[in-house]
Amino acid sequence: MSNIIATSQLVICHCGIGTVSHAIEHAIPMVLLPTQTEQSMLARQLCQIDVAISIPKAASSNQLVNTVNAAIKNAEMIKNNIRIQRSKYWDNGLIWNKDLVAYLKKFF
């Protein structure tokens, strides 16, 4: 999966920790549509540090298209934010890849 994400312009996902970690690893902008509680919590945190854009799972197709366009328009900003946050937090501990509970404790 990491190889596919590495060549992507944008990742659209439910905010599962595996997909998010691969996107962060490669500094790929994300549009998140969380469906579970832990995904919503992670999406909220990623949006607060400006490394992703999130919309509710009940979003209309217009909302999805508008959000994707916004992510593409702001792709460089998102990539830069991911790189900054990754070097600040993720690269040092790789906690997002090991333990979701540890990740959430670190950022909440």
OpenMM code with the backbone's topology and positions (N, CA, C; nanometers):
from openmm import Vec3, app, unit

residues = "MET SER ASN ILE ILE ALA THR SER GLN LEU VAL ILE CYS HIS CYS GLY ILE GLY THR VAL SER HIS ALA ILE GLU HIS ALA ILE PRO MET VAL LEU LEU PRO THR GLN THR GLU GLN SER MET LEU ALA ARG GLN LEU CYS GLN ILE ASP VAL ALA ILE SER ILE PRO LYS ALA ALA SER SER ASN GLN LEU VAL ASN THR VAL ASN ALA ALA ILE LYS ASN ALA GLU MET ILE LYS ASN ASN ILE ARG ILE GLN ARG SER LYS TYR TRP ASP ASN GLY LEU ILE TRP ASN LYS ASP LEU VAL ALA TYR LEU LYS LYS PHE PHE".split()
positions = [
    Vec3(0.0807, -0.1182, 0.0000),
    Vec3(0.0000, 0.0000, 0.0000),
    Vec3(0.0861, 0.1261, 0.0000),
    Vec3(0.1961, 0.1234, 0.0715),
    Vec3(0.2838, 0.2394, 0.0796),
    Vec3(0.3330, 0.2830, -0.0580),
    Vec3(0.3628, 0.1871, -0.1452),
    Vec3(0.4097, 0.2198, -0.2797),
    Vec3(0.3025, 0.2900, -0.3618),
    Vec3(0.1787, 0.2487, -0.3453),
    Vec3(0.0675, 0.3120, -0.4181),
    Vec3(0.0483, 0.4546, -0.3673),
    Vec3(0.0462, 0.4708, -0.2370),
    Vec3(0.0267, 0.6033, -0.1785),
    Vec3(0.1420, 0.6962, -0.2159),
    Vec3(0.2620, 0.6439, -0.2208),
    Vec3(0.3801, 0.7258, -0.2527),
    Vec3(0.3677, 0.7934, -0.3884),
    Vec3(0.2963, 0.7324, -0.4807),
    Vec3(0.2818, 0.7886, -0.6151),
    Vec3(0.1501, 0.8631, -0.6336),
    Vec3(0.0751, 0.8795, -0.5256),
    Vec3(-0.0552, 0.9448, -0.5332),
    Vec3(-0.0437, 1.0950, -0.5135),
    Vec3(-0.1409, 1.1655, -0.5686),
    Vec3(-0.1487, 1.3096, -0.5517),
    Vec3(-0.2304, 1.3447, -0.4268),
    Vec3(-0.3252, 1.2547, -0.3925),
    Vec3(-0.4176, 1.2784, -0.2826),
    Vec3(-0.4682, 1.1436, -0.2333),
    Vec3(-0.4888, 1.1326, -0.1022),
    Vec3(-0.5459, 1.0114, -0.0440),
    Vec3(-0.6833, 1.0469, 0.0114),
    Vec3(-0.7839, 0.9699, -0.0287),
    Vec3(-0.9185, 0.9821, 0.0255),
    Vec3(-0.9451, 0.8529, 0.0998),
    Vec3(-0.9696, 0.8639, 0.2322),
    Vec3(-0.9864, 0.7423, 0.3113),
    Vec3(-1.0762, 0.7670, 0.4318),
    Vec3(-1.1057, 0.6596, 0.5054),
    Vec3(-1.1887, 0.6669, 0.6251),
    Vec3(-1.1086, 0.7053, 0.7487),
    Vec3(-0.9802, 0.7294, 0.7342),
    Vec3(-0.8919, 0.7700, 0.8435),
    Vec3(-0.8499, 0.6508, 0.9287),
    Vec3(-0.8287, 0.5385, 0.8632),
    Vec3(-0.7697, 0.4250, 0.9329),
    Vec3(-0.6234, 0.4544, 0.9593),
    Vec3(-0.5730, 0.4079, 1.0700),
    Vec3(-0.4376, 0.4419, 1.1127),
    Vec3(-0.3322, 0.3959, 1.0123),
    Vec3(-0.3544, 0.2828, 0.9465),
    Vec3(-0.2572, 0.2333, 0.8490),
    Vec3(-0.2470, 0.3239, 0.7271),
    Vec3(-0.3600, 0.3582, 0.6698),
    Vec3(-0.3604, 0.4441, 0.5519),
    Vec3(-0.3059, 0.5821, 0.5856),
    Vec3(-0.3484, 0.6368, 0.6984),
    Vec3(-0.3008, 0.7685, 0.7408),
    Vec3(-0.1498, 0.7663, 0.7617),
    Vec3(-0.0980, 0.6631, 0.8246),
    Vec3(0.0464, 0.6579, 0.8491),
    Vec3(0.1257, 0.6528, 0.7195),
    Vec3(0.0746, 0.5806, 0.6193),
    Vec3(0.1433, 0.5770, 0.4897),
    Vec3(0.1370, 0.7134, 0.4217),
    Vec3(0.0238, 0.7810, 0.4309),
    Vec3(0.0118, 0.9144, 0.3708),
    Vec3(0.1053, 1.0136, 0.4391),
    Vec3(0.1136, 1.0061, 0.5699),
    Vec3(0.2042, 1.0938, 0.6439),
    Vec3(0.3494, 1.0630, 0.6077),
    Vec3(0.3808, 0.9356, 0.5988),
    Vec3(0.5176, 0.8948, 0.5636),
    Vec3(0.5627, 0.9581, 0.4329),
    Vec3(0.4706, 0.9682, 0.3365),
    Vec3(0.5047, 1.0205, 0.2041),
    Vec3(0.4584, 1.1644, 0.1828),
    Vec3(0.4080, 1.2299, 0.2884),
    Vec3(0.3611, 1.3692, 0.2826),
    Vec3(0.2568, 1.3895, 0.1733),
    Vec3(0.1581, 1.3014, 0.1711),
    Vec3(0.0503, 1.3091, 0.0727),
    Vec3(-0.0722, 1.3713, 0.1395),
    Vec3(-0.1313, 1.4751, 0.0800),
    Vec3(-0.2515, 1.5353, 0.1367),
    Vec3(-0.3646, 1.4329, 0.1483),
    Vec3(-0.4510, 1.4542, 0.2497),
    Vec3(-0.5587, 1.3591, 0.2768),
    Vec3(-0.6941, 1.4286, 0.2864),
    Vec3(-0.7944, 1.3621, 0.2317),
    Vec3(-0.9343, 1.3960, 0.2563),
    Vec3(-0.9886, 1.2787, 0.3361),
    Vec3(-1.0407, 1.3082, 0.4539),
    Vec3(-1.0832, 1.2040, 0.5466),
    Vec3(-1.2348, 1.2006, 0.5591),
    Vec3(-1.2888, 1.0792, 0.5548),
    Vec3(-1.4312, 1.0553, 0.5752),
    Vec3(-1.4459, 0.9495, 0.6842),
    Vec3(-1.4230, 0.9862, 0.8097),
    Vec3(-1.4237, 0.8871, 0.9172),
    Vec3(-1.5612, 0.8246, 0.9378),
    Vec3(-1.5602, 0.6950, 0.9700),
    Vec3(-1.6863, 0.6233, 0.9942),
    Vec3(-1.6946, 0.5659, 1.1350),
    Vec3(-1.5838, 0.5575, 1.2043),
    Vec3(-1.5793, 0.5010, 1.3392),
    Vec3(-1.5323, 0.6084, 1.4373),
    Vec3(-1.5579, 0.5866, 1.5647),
    Vec3(-1.5216, 0.6841, 1.6677),
    Vec3(-1.3729, 0.7141, 1.6670),
    Vec3(-1.2892, 0.6108, 1.6649),
    Vec3(-1.1442, 0.6348, 1.6687),
    Vec3(-1.0963, 0.7056, 1.5428),
    Vec3(-1.1609, 0.6786, 1.4305),
    Vec3(-1.1259, 0.7479, 1.3069),
    Vec3(-1.1634, 0.8954, 1.3160),
    Vec3(-1.2783, 0.9241, 1.3747),
    Vec3(-1.3212, 1.0635, 1.3927),
    Vec3(-1.2268, 1.1385, 1.4842),
    Vec3(-1.1812, 1.0730, 1.5907),
    Vec3(-1.0873, 1.1355, 1.6838),
    Vec3(-0.9549, 1.1663, 1.6143),
    Vec3(-0.9056, 1.0711, 1.5382),
    Vec3(-0.7801, 1.0908, 1.4659),
    Vec3(-0.7970, 1.1990, 1.3593),
    Vec3(-0.9082, 1.1961, 1.2866),
    Vec3(-0.9340, 1.2966, 1.1830),
    Vec3(-0.9379, 1.4368, 1.2430),
    Vec3(-1.0037, 1.4501, 1.3577),
    Vec3(-1.0118, 1.5807, 1.4226),
    Vec3(-0.8716, 1.6325, 1.4551),
    Vec3(-0.7872, 1.5463, 1.5081),
    Vec3(-0.6520, 1.5885, 1.5438),
    Vec3(-0.5705, 1.6235, 1.4195),
    Vec3(-0.5816, 1.5449, 1.3148),
    Vec3(-0.5072, 1.5730, 1.1920),
    Vec3(-0.5521, 1.7046, 1.1292),
    Vec3(-0.6804, 1.7350, 1.1390),
    Vec3(-0.7313, 1.8621, 1.0864),
    Vec3(-0.6846, 1.9796, 1.1720),
    Vec3(-0.6751, 1.9599, 1.3026),
    Vec3(-0.6300, 2.0673, 1.3914),
    Vec3(-0.4855, 2.1084, 1.3639),
    Vec3(-0.4051, 2.0144, 1.3180),
    Vec3(-0.2656, 2.0479, 1.2864),
    Vec3(-0.2462, 2.0697, 1.1364),
    Vec3(-0.3579, 2.0840, 1.0649),
    Vec3(-0.3586, 2.1207, 0.9222),
    Vec3(-0.2820, 2.0254, 0.8316),
    Vec3(-0.2956, 1.8953, 0.8563),
    Vec3(-0.2328, 1.7989, 0.7657),
    Vec3(-0.3371, 1.7201, 0.6859),
    Vec3(-0.4649, 1.7531, 0.7056),
    Vec3(-0.5721, 1.6839, 0.6345),
    Vec3(-0.6978, 1.7697, 0.6377),
    Vec3(-0.7926, 1.7316, 0.5538),
    Vec3(-0.9257, 1.7923, 0.5532),
    Vec3(-1.0249, 1.6795, 0.5754),
    Vec3(-1.1205, 1.7019, 0.6638),
    Vec3(-1.2171, 1.5976, 0.6971),
    Vec3(-1.3589, 1.6449, 0.6689),
    Vec3(-1.4424, 1.5522, 0.6245),
    Vec3(-1.5846, 1.5800, 0.6067),
    Vec3(-1.6626, 1.4635, 0.6663),
    Vec3(-1.7873, 1.4876, 0.7076),
    Vec3(-1.8662, 1.3799, 0.7684),
    Vec3(-1.8989, 1.2704, 0.6682),
    Vec3(-1.9207, 1.1492, 0.7210),
    Vec3(-1.9509, 1.0363, 0.6327),
    Vec3(-2.0822, 1.0566, 0.5577),
    Vec3(-2.1704, 1.1429, 0.6079),
    Vec3(-2.2992, 1.1686, 0.5428),
    Vec3(-2.2903, 1.2854, 0.4447),
    Vec3(-2.1701, 1.3246, 0.4068),
    Vec3(-2.1520, 1.4386, 0.3164),
    Vec3(-2.2139, 1.4103, 0.1804),
    Vec3(-2.2626, 1.5149, 0.1189),
    Vec3(-2.3180, 1.5023, -0.0157),
    Vec3(-2.2040, 1.4886, -0.1165),
    Vec3(-2.2391, 1.4495, -0.2362),
    Vec3(-2.1372, 1.4367, -0.3407),
    Vec3(-2.0762, 1.5736, -0.3722),
    Vec3(-2.1569, 1.6799, -0.3644),
    Vec3(-2.1030, 1.8151, -0.3858),
    Vec3(-2.0017, 1.8516, -0.2788),
    Vec3(-2.0303, 1.8168, -0.1527),
    Vec3(-1.9362, 1.8442, -0.0443),
    Vec3(-1.8053, 1.7689, -0.0672),
    Vec3(-1.8159, 1.6442, -0.1117),
    Vec3(-1.6960, 1.5645, -0.1371),
    Vec3(-1.6128, 1.6275, -0.2485),
    Vec3(-1.6773, 1.6639, -0.3573),
    Vec3(-1.6056, 1.7253, -0.4700),
    Vec3(-1.5409, 1.8565, -0.4269),
    Vec3(-1.6142, 1.9388, -0.3533),
    Vec3(-1.5588, 2.0663, -0.3062),
    Vec3(-1.4409, 2.0449, -0.2120),
    Vec3(-1.4500, 1.9450, -0.1269),
    Vec3(-1.3416, 1.9162, -0.0325),
    Vec3(-1.2181, 1.8646, -0.1057),
    Vec3(-1.2391, 1.7763, -0.2021),
    Vec3(-1.1263, 1.7260, -0.2821),
    Vec3(-1.0595, 1.8414, -0.3563),
    Vec3(-1.1396, 1.9292, -0.4156),
    Vec3(-1.0828, 2.0450, -0.4857),
    Vec3(-1.0048, 2.1351, -0.3908),
    Vec3(-1.0566, 2.1548, -0.2707),
    Vec3(-0.9860, 2.2367, -0.1714),
    Vec3(-0.8537, 2.1721, -0.1321),
    Vec3(-0.8545, 2.0409, -0.1168),
    Vec3(-0.7311, 1.9698, -0.0814),
    Vec3(-0.6285, 1.9799, -0.1935),
    Vec3(-0.6727, 1.9666, -0.3159),
    Vec3(-0.5811, 1.9775, -0.4298),
    Vec3(-0.5258, 2.1199, -0.4397),
    Vec3(-0.6138, 2.2176, -0.4191),
    Vec3(-0.5715, 2.3581, -0.4243),
    Vec3(-0.4687, 2.3891, -0.3163),
    Vec3(-0.4829, 2.3276, -0.2005),
    Vec3(-0.3940, 2.3529, -0.0869),
    Vec3(-0.2920, 2.2404, -0.0667),
    Vec3(-0.2670, 2.1623, -0.1690),
    Vec3(-0.1811, 2.0440, -0.1553),
    Vec3(-0.0420, 2.0784, -0.1045),
    Vec3(0.0183, 2.1829, -0.1565),
    Vec3(0.1546, 2.2178, -0.1136),
    Vec3(0.1568, 2.2589, 0.0329),
    Vec3(0.0567, 2.3355, 0.0756),
    Vec3(0.0492, 2.3745, 0.2163),
    Vec3(0.0342, 2.2517, 0.3053),
    Vec3(-0.0544, 2.1597, 0.2653),
    Vec3(-0.0765, 2.0382, 0.3432),
    Vec3(0.0511, 1.9550, 0.3483),
    Vec3(0.1186, 1.9396, 0.2343),
    Vec3(0.2433, 1.8629, 0.2309),
    Vec3(0.3471, 1.9233, 0.3248),
    Vec3(0.3598, 2.0553, 0.3217),
    Vec3(0.4562, 2.1217, 0.4096),
    Vec3(0.4195, 2.1020, 0.5558),
    Vec3(0.2909, 2.1123, 0.5885),
    Vec3(0.2471, 2.0903, 0.7262),
    Vec3(0.2745, 1.9474, 0.7707),
    Vec3(0.2515, 1.8518, 0.6812),
    Vec3(0.2799, 1.7121, 0.7149),
    Vec3(0.4289, 1.6958, 0.7443),
    Vec3(0.5128, 1.7524, 0.6609),
    Vec3(0.6574, 1.7400, 0.6808),
    Vec3(0.7002, 1.8011, 0.8144),
    Vec3(0.6456, 1.9178, 0.8460),
    Vec3(0.6789, 1.9834, 0.9728),
    Vec3(0.6334, 1.8984, 1.0904),
    Vec3(0.5077, 1.8536, 1.0875),
    Vec3(0.4539, 1.7749, 1.1984),
    Vec3(0.5228, 1.6392, 1.2087),
    Vec3(0.5518, 1.5804, 1.0923),
    Vec3(0.6173, 1.4494, 1.0927),
    Vec3(0.7540, 1.4592, 1.1583),
    Vec3(0.8308, 1.5605, 1.1231),
    Vec3(0.9636, 1.5737, 1.1832),
    Vec3(0.9538, 1.6096, 1.3309),
    Vec3(0.8478, 1.6790, 1.3675),
    Vec3(0.8308, 1.7211, 1.5063),
    Vec3(0.7862, 1.6060, 1.5960),
    Vec3(0.6974, 1.5198, 1.5446),
    Vec3(0.6388, 1.4144, 1.6277),
    Vec3(0.6624, 1.2736, 1.5750),
    Vec3(0.6174, 1.2494, 1.4519),
    Vec3(0.6097, 1.1111, 1.4045),
    Vec3(0.7446, 1.0452, 1.3825),
    Vec3(0.8382, 1.1130, 1.3205),
    Vec3(0.9663, 1.0500, 1.2901),
    Vec3(1.0405, 1.0064, 1.4161),
    Vec3(1.0188, 1.0794, 1.5245),
    Vec3(1.0910, 1.0478, 1.6479),
    Vec3(1.0410, 0.9214, 1.7158),
    Vec3(0.9114, 0.8964, 1.7117),
    Vec3(0.8589, 0.7829, 1.7862),
    Vec3(0.7890, 0.6779, 1.7036),
    Vec3(0.7491, 0.7131, 1.5849),
    Vec3(0.6713, 0.6225, 1.4991),
    Vec3(0.5524, 0.5629, 1.5739),
    Vec3(0.4996, 0.6393, 1.6707),
    Vec3(0.3935, 0.5835, 1.7544),
    Vec3(0.2651, 0.5600, 1.6779),
    Vec3(0.2402, 0.6369, 1.5683),
    Vec3(0.1169, 0.6165, 1.4932),
    Vec3(0.1129, 0.4775, 1.4320),
    Vec3(0.2293, 0.4203, 1.4067),
    Vec3(0.2373, 0.2913, 1.3391),
    Vec3(0.2334, 0.1750, 1.4375),
    Vec3(0.2533, 0.2019, 1.5657),
    Vec3(0.2643, 0.0948, 1.6637),
    Vec3(0.1406, 0.0797, 1.7501),
    Vec3(0.0857, 0.1903, 1.7955),
    Vec3(-0.0168, 0.1813, 1.8978),
    Vec3(-0.1083, 0.3027, 1.8899),
    Vec3(-0.2314, 0.2828, 1.8485),
    Vec3(-0.3272, 0.3916, 1.8360),
    Vec3(-0.3517, 0.4595, 1.9704),
    Vec3(-0.3585, 0.3835, 2.0765),
    Vec3(-0.3820, 0.4418, 2.2090),
    Vec3(-0.2678, 0.5356, 2.2463),
    Vec3(-0.1446, 0.4933, 2.2221),
    Vec3(-0.0293, 0.5790, 2.2508),
    Vec3(-0.0338, 0.7049, 2.1653),
    Vec3(-0.0729, 0.6889, 2.0413),
    Vec3(-0.0844, 0.8041, 1.9505),
    Vec3(-0.1850, 0.9040, 2.0051),
    Vec3(-0.3020, 0.8564, 2.0415),
    Vec3(-0.4077, 0.9449, 2.0901),
    Vec3(-0.3679, 1.0122, 2.2211),
    Vec3(-0.3008, 0.9397, 2.3095),
    Vec3(-0.2560, 0.9989, 2.4348),
    Vec3(-0.1538, 1.1104, 2.4097),
    Vec3(-0.0688, 1.0907, 2.3113),
    Vec3(0.0349, 1.1897, 2.2820),
    Vec3(-0.0252, 1.3203, 2.2299),
    Vec3(-0.1322, 1.3096, 2.1519),
    Vec3(-0.1852, 1.4274, 2.0845),
    Vec3(-0.3137, 1.4824, 2.1455),
    Vec3(-0.3657, 1.4218, 2.2504),
    Vec3(-0.4880, 1.4752, 2.3131),
    Vec3(-0.4598, 1.5183, 2.4535),
] * unit.nanometer
topology = app.Topology()
chain = topology.addChain("A")
for resn in residues:
    res = topology.addResidue(resn, chain)
    for name in ("N", "CA", "C"):
        topology.addAtom(name, app.Element.getBySymbol(name[0]), res)
